[in-house]
């Protein structure tokens, strides 16, 4: 009997059980048809996260909201432990490609050690850049730091970026033939069921509860809609600055308009998409947000901002409305449009489901990644 030997791909990244778009993508990718073509290994580098008072606060990772000195030291301790595990895998297993998932700032600098060790071991290196703020990270770094960023990126055999605009940026600092656009994809199966919609117009925000994600603008939008006496409710789902936001909600007296649900996992997350009428992401910085893809798959018209890779995902007036970050009136008017025009909402719903199935199925992403793996191993 002849056994087929599959090339082995070692992924470096946080496990799917954690909160975030990168984690969701990794989980769906590991369970896609890519696993039938390659032997996929995952070195889980997720940092511990703590639950407080029924909400979910990231305490020891990089996306910190409240991090103490001791937690910071613990985080770096985990980083060292994960790197030792990486070295063990590197020299004890036959690995063909190392696929490194990274964000920016500390996350990127940490991954530079993985790149160096992988190259010393003679491995092919893929760096997959998920961080929404990578451009800002590069532009605000000192000149010596920028040179180091370029040097490490140029050592890689392939660099995955999330959108055309990101490729345009990276092509200025690394060779264009190393750059590949790999848009995020998801498992679409959980979004096939359409839940019963409440009578009151429901809007969902799914993601980090922070200024970067525009949560404080959403509060202002809720105030506008309250003054105009629109019957609407915002479900805010995700970890973050929950105590601060909760206090502001009470101060602004909009408790009847907004509910904070904290982080939700698995099927619990899908319930909010199923019962919503609309999705909002008022972000100031994005890569290629998974939550936005999930909203499209759920058939929700979207109100979002013209940042990062979002204009590559959304056609204004077709899939939803693209607004300028911080423009409260523009965002509020877009929501009012969907409240007052149910026909437009239905048309967007059908268009968005088709759009997600055509462009953002995880299997399309798996096919693209498999081809790139073949190219860099040939």
Secondary structure, DSSP 8 states (H G I E B T S, - for coil): -------EEEEEE--TTSSSHHHHHHHHHHTSTHHHHSEEEEEE-----EEETTEEE--SSSS-SS--HHHHHHHHHHHHHHHHHHHHHHHHS--SEEEEEE-STHHHHHHHHHHHHHHHTT-EEEEEE--TTHHHHHHHS-HHHHHHHHHHHHTSSEEEESSHHHHHHHTTTS-GGGEEE----B--GGGSS-----SSEEEEEES-BSTTTTHHHHHHHHHHHHHTT--EEEEEESSBSHHHHHHHHHHHT-TTTEEEEE---THHHHHHHHH-SEEEE--S--SS-HHHHHHHHTT-EEEEES-TTHHHH--BTTTEEEE-TT-HHHHHHHHHHHHH-HHHHHHHHHHHHHHHHHH-BHHHHHHHHHHHHHHHH-
